């Protein structure tokens, strides 16, 4: 074959491909039951002009905008109305978190342990995101330890190690087919309950992992939240030769035991006897902030109304829960194929919010919607269809129900940002384009903590300024 014939053959092949490139429909061509797609000229041009999220710039912008410069009130106005990391407040009420902040301030001064409960799906497993929030709040307001956790759990924690022996049977409100459901709805504040019938011990040890936060490496108090204790029920805590001081409080069938050590320890053993429903164990400091990480893998956040509200009411009152964080929505995306379906989910979430408001009337609630999530569409990873509609619907629901909302989707950079979080070095999200890596979860937790602390700093500033001056400056 001569050279010009080879050239003509190649020219013909490229011409046919070019015709397919320009003329082929975007949805592809069905051939023998298969869908053949050609590269689209319009798609290539659109992709080249498509704005790609620069993750480092997004995070630096969030961090940089939270540095107070010039007119302080102008800075806070900009934060509450423009910053992508801002917390949206119901009715733009910048006093919404004031009761929480007053409780935070009083904790260390009065020897009080104020609790923050962070409920979420698998994005917060292994104490991810919660650990950054805990560390930031404990640095500012005092406290130590990991917060509350189940006596028995299949999900490990990066912040506490525990082992249990004896007559303990766990029941979980939500999980796969391997988890057992209780014959009642008294699941407690962790959405689980462990039935004790006889003797048992739970060994607790603070983490030794190098990546763990400083404030979880020791604790100076242990607490036990339980219900329906028998007349012969007993509970005690030991740690080497230290003898803790114990306090017991009751409310509506729920009992809180607390043991305070004379100094910080890194391990302890809880000994139980008799029968009771064990709702949770806590390792905390003597005073300050405790953040409880409560992951519910696969959950869309619509299960709570099936739990015993009286048990939750008594528990939240006994353990001094002042802030409840609900982080859900991602697990509902696979079925969110229409506006009608999203509307039904909105209504279900609104019911959960009202349930929590009644169960914890003295607490404030913050809802965190789903992050950006990537899905293969036409051979390219893009944001899930209707994800932005879901985010905006959840935000509207939260604000309409009178609670706060943090927009994780837009904090990340918005549409198609997850692809860039995966590509980042180090990777901030995994190859499923849904879950954050530990490094990415730390960035998310840091952004959440920074936003909440900024709200506190504004609260602290307002104490020094005339109310009318603040009101005029913050008027929408």
Secondary structure, 3 states (H helix, E strand, C coil): CCHHHHHHHHHHHHHHHHHHHHHCCCCCEEECCEEECCCCHHHHHHHHHCCCCCHHHHHHHHHHCCCCCCCHHHHHHHHHHHCCCCEECHHHCCCCCHHHHHHHHHHHHHCCEEEEEEEECHHHCECCCHHHHHHHHHHHHCCCCCEEECCCCCCCECCEEEEEEEEEEEEECCCCCCCCCCCCCCCCCCCEEEEEEEEEEEEEEECCCCCCCHHHCCEEEEEEEEECCCCCCEEEEEECCECCEEEEEEECCEEEEEEEEEEEECEEEEEEECEEEEEEEEEECCCEEEEEEEECCCCCCCCHHHCCHHHHHHHHHHHCEEEEEEECCHHHHHHCCCHHHHHHHHHHHHHHHHHHHHHCCCCEEEEECCCCCEEEECCEEEECCCHHHHHHHHHHHHHHCCCEEECHHHHHCCCCHHHHHHHCCCCCECCCCCCECHHHHHHHHHHHHHHHHHHHHHHHHHCCCCHHHHHHHCCC
